[in-house]
Amino acid sequence: MATPSKGRFITVEGTEGVGKSTNITYLCQLLQDRGVEVVLTREPGGTPLAEELRGMLLQPREESVSEDTELLLMFAARAQHIKNVIQPALARGAWVVSDRFTDATFAYQGAGRGVDLQQISLLEQLVQKGLQPDLTLLLDLSVEIGLKRASERSAPDRFELEKVAFFERVRQGYLDRAEADPQRFAVIDASVSLQQVQQQIDTALNRFMEASS
């Protein structure tokens, strides 16, 4: 299979406990097996400053965090991430694989928190200047199962302390995004076995690479 020479931007999205970490590792190995240079990163985070902002965003705290504060911190971290990691990697022909990107903001802050989607779109235009993922893998799983999995792996962060209804809204927000942009999104059923999940990732990646070659 031919591998495109220019850099591509792949994001992996999903609610809590869908198996992003395991499957991102698998995805990166698939790309490396095809001779692709892969830059693995995450949001919020990816640079020293953006990681500091991540800590501020995820740390449980007594003080109530304004929805606007949360949104602006997300995009501040994203601005650093794009300038210092994503754009340089793509410019030299590397493929960037990011654990979450702006779809997460539309899902968590938009659908979850109820922030006006137009406000998010304005910040998206300001910070990204047209940059969008070439492919987004959305790992989809029932909220109940995902939260159970997440609770078994570590102490909850500030987002994971939210109620089930919040995550139901987030999940629906993701699915709405995928339905609106089926060319970019591949929805992966994460309720099946790991092998079956990875077969779906294989299929989605092969389809994308064939279309890009």
MOQUILIN-V454126 format. One record per residue. N is the residue number from 1. PSI is psi in degrees with one decimal (none if undefined). Layout:
n->N psi->PSI
n->N psi->PSI
This chain:
n->1 psi->131.8
n->2 psi->141.3
n->3 psi->124.8
n->4 psi->144.2
n->5 psi->-25.4
n->6 psi->158.7
n->7 psi->150.3
n->8 psi->155.2
n->9 psi->112.8
n->10 psi->132.1
n->11 psi->150.1
n->12 psi->125.2
n->13 psi->166.5
n->14 psi->163.0
n->15 psi->-172.7
n->16 psi->139.9
n->17 psi->17.4
n->18 psi->-9.8
n->19 psi->28.7
n->20 psi->-47.8
n->21 psi->-49.6
n->22 psi->-43.6
n->23 psi->-24.5
n->24 psi->-41.5
n->25 psi->-43.5
n->26 psi->-45.0
n->27 psi->-44.8
n->28 psi->-38.4
n->29 psi->-39.6
n->30 psi->-45.0
n->31 psi->-43.0
n->32 psi->-34.6
n->33 psi->-21.1
n->34 psi->10.3
n->35 psi->21.1
n->36 psi->136.1
n->37 psi->124.3
n->38 psi->130.4
n->39 psi->113.4
n->40 psi->129.9
n->41 psi->-175.7
n->42 psi->162.6
n->43 psi->147.6
n->44 psi->146.3
n->45 psi->-158.7
n->46 psi->-21.7
n->47 psi->163.7
n->48 psi->-47.1
n->49 psi->-43.8
n->50 psi->-32.8
n->51 psi->-35.1
n->52 psi->-42.2
n->53 psi->-36.0
n->54 psi->-46.4
n->55 psi->-40.7
n->56 psi->-38.2
n->57 psi->-37.3
n->58 psi->-20.4
n->59 psi->121.2
n->60 psi->140.4
n->61 psi->155.2
n->62 psi->-35.7
n->63 psi->134.6
n->64 psi->133.1
n->65 psi->121.5
n->66 psi->143.0
n->67 psi->-36.0
n->68 psi->-40.5
n->69 psi->-47.2
n->70 psi->-45.2
n->71 psi->-45.4
n->72 psi->-36.7
n->73 psi->-38.6
n->74 psi->-45.7
n->75 psi->-27.9
n->76 psi->-45.2
n->77 psi->-39.1
n->78 psi->-38.7
n->79 psi->-43.7
n->80 psi->-44.0
n->81 psi->-46.2
n->82 psi->-48.1
n->83 psi->-40.9
n->84 psi->-14.2
n->85 psi->-59.1
n->86 psi->-53.5
n->87 psi->-44.7
n->88 psi->-39.0
n->89 psi->-46.8
n->90 psi->-37.8
n->91 psi->-30.3
n->92 psi->4.0
n->93 psi->5.2
n->94 psi->159.0
n->95 psi->132.5
n->96 psi->127.8
n->97 psi->116.6
n->98 psi->129.3
n->99 psi->94.0
n->100 psi->152.7
n->101 psi->-145.6
n->102 psi->-24.6
n->103 psi->-32.6
n->104 psi->-34.7
n->105 psi->-42.8
n->106 psi->-35.2
n->107 psi->-50.7
n->108 psi->-53.1
n->109 psi->-35.3
n->110 psi->-73.8
n->111 psi->-41.8
n->112 psi->-52.4
n->113 psi->-20.5
n->114 psi->16.4
n->115 psi->140.4
n->116 psi->124.1
n->117 psi->-28.0
n->118 psi->-36.1
n->119 psi->-42.2
n->120 psi->-42.4
n->121 psi->-38.1
n->122 psi->-43.5
n->123 psi->-36.6
n->124 psi->-46.1
n->125 psi->-41.7
n->126 psi->-45.8
n->127 psi->-40.7
n->128 psi->-23.5
n->129 psi->45.1
n->130 psi->-11.6
n->131 psi->127.1
n->132 psi->152.4
n->133 psi->148.4
n->134 psi->-29.8
n->135 psi->135.6
n->136 psi->121.1
n->137 psi->116.9
n->138 psi->108.3
n->139 psi->115.5
n->140 psi->133.1
n->141 psi->149.8
n->142 psi->143.8
n->143 psi->-40.8
n->144 psi->-48.0
n->145 psi->-42.1
n->146 psi->-45.0
n->147 psi->-34.4
n->148 psi->-44.8
n->149 psi->-45.0
n->150 psi->-37.0
n->151 psi->-21.5
n->152 psi->-10.4
n->153 psi->-29.9
n->154 psi->171.6
n->155 psi->142.2
n->156 psi->142.8
n->157 psi->-174.5
n->158 psi->-34.2
n->159 psi->-41.2
n->160 psi->-14.0
n->161 psi->-6.3
n->162 psi->162.0
n->163 psi->163.8
n->164 psi->-39.9
n->165 psi->-35.6
n->166 psi->-47.6
n->167 psi->-27.8
n->168 psi->-41.1
n->169 psi->-41.0
n->170 psi->-47.6
n->171 psi->-44.7
n->172 psi->-35.9
n->173 psi->-42.4
n->174 psi->-47.1
n->175 psi->-35.3
n->176 psi->-40.5
n->177 psi->-43.5
n->178 psi->-40.2
n->179 psi->-34.4
n->180 psi->-18.8
n->181 psi->65.2
n->182 psi->-19.2
n->183 psi->-34.3
n->184 psi->-35.9
n->185 psi->142.5
n->186 psi->115.6
n->187 psi->122.2
n->188 psi->123.2
n->189 psi->105.9
n->190 psi->9.1
n->191 psi->-11.1
n->192 psi->-176.0
n->193 psi->158.9
n->194 psi->-41.9
n->195 psi->-42.2
n->196 psi->-36.8
n->197 psi->-45.8
n->198 psi->-27.9
n->199 psi->-39.1
n->200 psi->-39.3
n->201 psi->-43.7
n->202 psi->-49.9
n->203 psi->-45.8
n->204 psi->-41.5
n->205 psi->-43.2
n->206 psi->-43.5
n->207 psi->-43.3
n->208 psi->-45.7
n->209 psi->-36.2
n->210 psi->-39.2
n->211 psi->-28.1
n->212 psi->-14.6
n->213 psi->none
